[in-house]
Amino acid sequence: FSCTVFAFGQTGSGKTYTLMGPLAQNDTQPASPALLGLMQRSFTCLLEQSRSRGSDLALSVSYLEIYNEQIRDLLSPGPPCSLPLRWSKTRGFYVENQLSVEFESLEAIVSLLLQGSQRRRTSAHALNRHSSRSHALLTIHVRSRAHHPSTWVLQAGACPSKQGTLCFVDLAGSERVKETGSSGELSLEANSINRSLLALGHCISMLAKPRGKRMHIPYRDSKLTRLLARSLGGSGITLMVACVSPSSRCLSETLSTLHYASRARRVTTRP
């Protein structure tokens, strides 16, 4: 199985907050449970399920960002370096040399989330003091551990295992440069963000067409769509959270987000 949640919307509409809740959490003043984001709530639920099954499940996490069409690992130590994106028949698109860290407690996974989030590229502009300048993908890998030794004999050395993924995608916000007042590097980042979101929109539009009328799905148009190919058109369940701003000056972007969401709702996949 694979489940994906992605937050979509214009810059400053609350995508990162929806997924992560308040990031300035510490031991002396933990965040109220009512303010926790979708990620922490999902981690809690997953760990409860895992504990109820004893030591049968192994959980690990990987966390990366796509910044200016470069894929960077947010968990590996040292300065972030670009990682290659590969394709294989068995795995589909995957990131080579990506670090995956095992965890067993809520404290451990939240610590990894905060550590990675602090390394993510953000900047300030006219609409947002902490604008995400990259798309971030946090993936939890769930797999069943080796079964009882007797199954080894039955399977002639091949031990069956089940595995799945739970993926959270915090997309960078779409933005109009004249509204944000961006220039120089900020403007280049905005163009890169908008291009990848446009590619994602094209894929969703093609997937929303009736199966008989579908043409080629352009997953290869951006690294974001390549990494989301399995989530968008595979055999999993994908939830899109559309974030909109209450400001009347954002009306056109709000309508655009809702059109995007209504197209995404029409996508049906067949396992």
Salt bridges, closest charged atoms under 4 A:
ASP56 OD2 - ARG53 NH2 2.42
GLU65 OE2 - ARG72 NH2 2.87
GLU96 OE1 - ARG86 NH2 3.19
GLU102 OE2 - ARG143 NH2 3.17
ASP170 OD2 - ARG120 NH1 2.65
GLU175 OE1 - HIS125 NE2 3.78
GLU175 OE1 - ARG133 NH1 2.86
GLU179 OE1 - ARG249 NH2 3.29
GLU185 OE2 - ARG121 NH2 3.33
GLU189 OE2 - ARG121 NH2 3.94
GLU189 OE1 - ARG133 NE 2.74
GLU253 OE2 - ARG176 NE 3.61
